[in-house]
Amino acid sequence: MAKKRRSESVLSESVVSTSDQPQETTRGGGREKAILISVLRQTLLPFFIAGLGQICTGLFFERAQHWWFFLYVPEAFILVPALLGLKGNLEVTYASRFCTLSNAGQTNKASEIFFIARFNLCLIEMQAIVLSFFAALLSSAISLINCDFKQSHITVILSSGIYTASLSSFVVGFVMIAIVVSSYRYGIDPDNIAAPLIATFSDFITLIMLIGVGMLMLHIYIHKLYILNIAVLICLFCTTPFLAYYAAKEPRTSCSGLLLQSAIVVFPGIAALHPLIAGLAGNRVSVQSSRLATALHLSEYSLGRLPAGTTIWTFLNPLRFLCLRHLDSKVAFLLIVTAIPYNFLFVVVVIFTAKNVNFSWIFVGSYVMAAFVQGLLLFYLCQVTVYGLWWFRMDPDNSSVPVLTSVGDLLGIGLLYTVFLFLHRFAPSTVLYQQYQTMNITRQCGIDF
């Protein structure tokens, strides 16, 4: 009975979420208020934990940028946002699909969970191997804009990216299943908590694995152990057809990197804040995207049909997002506004623990304002993307998160770079500025080995 009541509650919420008619009755207003309170209560702790995780990731990245892996192979700076974004998108997209199935009552039995999980894990593993190869290849190609071709660097980058994606996919995939199943069974909507926790855990684990595997690959290459590396790569690529075949049996089934490298060369302190500004916004917009996708799936509208009384132009209109007359826009502003104290707290913690930035209120205010602007743009884009994909008969559970988090990453590093340029002009004592061109050239092109 408890599970039935939870399913009915989610279905009731989905009807309200997909309706474009403002709730004017007392009953409708009370239901909206209850939903908003539920969202606020269920997301407070996950967002706080996710923020702490992003701080740890940023501080670890700030210190790791001076380790010999990044000094020898600075192309890794370009690979970091590409690989973290790729892995986060895969796992959060998987989580969004799993949340929809959970709320639809299709993961109540262990046999159902195992049936869905095994096919999706094979799909994620296959995607991780193939896409990480192209992400590493693209990172190496982008680095040629500023540096000469180095075969040794490309080999290390390709090996590091593929091994990291493959290993972390299994770890994060099983953690995601545990979070979604546990939250649903304890009466918590997994749409509200899965995305931030999974994305943060994925970023931290992937970054640690990338640096660790990268150092190992660098050691192997320096000591001429090519055969071992080539053999393992061939084995991984040989498994992808089998993974694809197995996954297909289930019927339901980096511009920012170049900017990050350029920014870190000039302002090393950006490394500590980049995971925070990209991760917090991506976590919150992933929650909104997952909620909207679940609501559409559980509503009476099939793929290609928008809610009654609306067209695609309704959702392209920014006034619909800003007027706060509909439940989805109210939830969006709730998530944006509650991000302000989190951003304030977390940026202060980062400033006092990072090595390359100093505290000032103008720094804190500039960062919080940049994060607020990023949030407004992302949540408006979320409205357009989810309903637009549904209108084009594409499942937003599968396609919206990669688009939104990629744009959020690009917006985050762009706005952060702008903040640091502003601070260098008006409060230069708060940020460390790399003044020596020879140091910048070394950081951009690395060391031959």
Rosetta blueprint (number, residue, H / E / L):
1 M L
2 A H
3 K H
4 K H
5 R H
6 R H
7 S H
8 E H
9 S H
10 V H
11 L H
12 S H
13 E H
14 S H
15 V H
16 V H
17 S H
18 T H
19 S L
20 D L
21 Q L
22 P L
23 Q L
24 E L
25 T L
26 T H
27 R H
28 G H
29 G H
30 G H
31 R H
32 E H
33 K H
34 A H
35 I H
36 L H
37 I H
38 S H
39 V H
40 L H
41 R H
42 Q H
43 T H
44 L H
45 L H
46 P H
47 F H
48 F H
49 I H
50 A H
51 G H
52 L H
53 G H
54 Q H
55 I H
56 C H
57 T H
58 G H
59 L H
60 F H
61 F H
62 E H
63 R H
64 A H
65 Q L
66 H L
67 W L
68 W H
69 F H
70 F H
71 L H
72 Y H
73 V L
74 P L
75 E H
76 A H
77 F H
78 I H
79 L H
80 V H
81 P H
82 A H
83 L H
84 L H
85 G H
86 L H
87 K H
88 G H
89 N H
90 L H
91 E H
92 V H
93 T H
94 Y H
95 A H
96 S H
97 R H
98 F H
99 C H
100 T H
101 L H
102 S H
103 N H
104 A L
105 G L
106 Q L
107 T L
108 N L
109 K L
110 A H
111 S H
112 E H
113 I H
114 F H
115 F H
116 I H
117 A H
118 R H
119 F H
120 N H
121 L H
122 C H
123 L H
124 I H
125 E H
126 M H
127 Q H
128 A H
129 I H
130 V H
131 L H
132 S H
133 F H
134 F H
135 A H
136 A H
137 L H
138 L H
139 S H
140 S H
141 A H
142 I H
143 S H
144 L L
145 I L
146 N L
147 C L
148 D L
149 F L
150 K L
151 Q H
152 S H
153 H H
154 I H
155 T H
156 V H
157 I H
158 L H
159 S H
160 S H
161 G H
162 I H
163 Y H
164 T H
165 A H
166 S H
167 L H
168 S H
169 S H
170 F H
171 V H
172 V H
173 G H
174 F H
175 V H
176 M H
177 I H
178 A H
179 I H
180 V H
181 V H
182 S H
183 S H
184 Y H
185 R H
186 Y L
187 G L
188 I L
189 D L
190 P H
191 D H
192 N H
193 I H
194 A H
195 A H
196 P H
197 L H
198 I H
199 A H
200 T H
201 F H
202 S H
203 D H
204 F H
205 I H
206 T H
207 L H
208 I H
209 M H
210 L H
211 I H
212 G H
213 V H
214 G H
215 M H
216 L H
217 M H
218 L H
219 H H
220 I H
221 Y H
222 I H
223 H L
224 K L
225 L L
226 Y H
227 I H
228 L H
229 N H
230 I H
231 A H
232 V H
233 L H
234 I H
235 C H
236 L H
237 F H
238 C H
239 T H
240 T H
241 P H
242 F H
243 L H
244 A H
245 Y H
246 Y H
247 A H
248 A H
249 K L
250 E L
251 P L
252 R L
253 T L
254 S L
255 C H
256 S H
257 G H
258 L H
259 L H
260 L H
261 Q H
262 S H
263 A H
264 I H
265 V H
266 V H
267 F L
268 P L
269 G L
270 I H
271 A H
272 A H
273 L H
274 H H
275 P H
276 L H
277 I H
278 A H
279 G H
280 L H
281 A H
282 G H
283 N H
284 R H
285 V H
286 S H
287 V H
288 Q H
289 S H
290 S H
291 R H
292 L H
293 A H
294 T H
295 A H
296 L H
297 H H
298 L H
299 S L
300 E L
301 Y L
302 S L
303 L L
304 G L
305 R L
306 L L
307 P L
308 A L
309 G L
310 T L
311 T L
312 I H
313 W H
314 T H
315 F H
316 L H
317 N L
318 P H
319 L H
320 R H
321 F H
322 L H
323 C L
324 L L
325 R L
326 H L
327 L H
328 D H
329 S H
330 K H
331 V H
332 A H
333 F H
334 L H
335 L H
336 I H
337 V H
338 T H
339 A H
340 I H
341 P H
342 Y H
343 N H
344 F H
345 L H
346 F H
347 V H
348 V H
349 V H
350 V H
351 I H
352 F H
353 T H
354 A L
355 K L
356 N L
357 V E
358 N L
359 F L
360 S L
361 W H
362 I H
363 F H
364 V H
365 G H
366 S H
367 Y H
368 V H
369 M H
370 A H
371 A H
372 F H
373 V H
374 Q H
375 G H
376 L H
377 L H
378 L H
379 F H
380 Y H
381 L H
382 C H
383 Q H
384 V H
385 T H
386 V H
387 Y H
388 G H
389 L H
390 W H
391 W H
392 F L
393 R L
394 M L
395 D L
396 P H
397 D H
398 N H
399 S H
400 S H
401 V H
402 P H
403 V H
404 L H
405 T H
406 S H
407 V H
408 G H
409 D H
410 L H
411 L H
412 G H
413 I H
414 G H
415 L H
416 L H
417 Y H
418 T H
419 V H
420 F H
421 L H
422 F H
423 L H
424 H H
425 R H
426 F H
427 A L
428 P H
429 S H
430 T H
431 V E
432 L L
433 Y L
434 Q L
435 Q L
436 Y L
437 Q H
438 T H
439 M H
440 N H
441 I H
442 T H
443 R H
444 Q H
445 C H
446 G L
447 I L
448 D L
449 F L
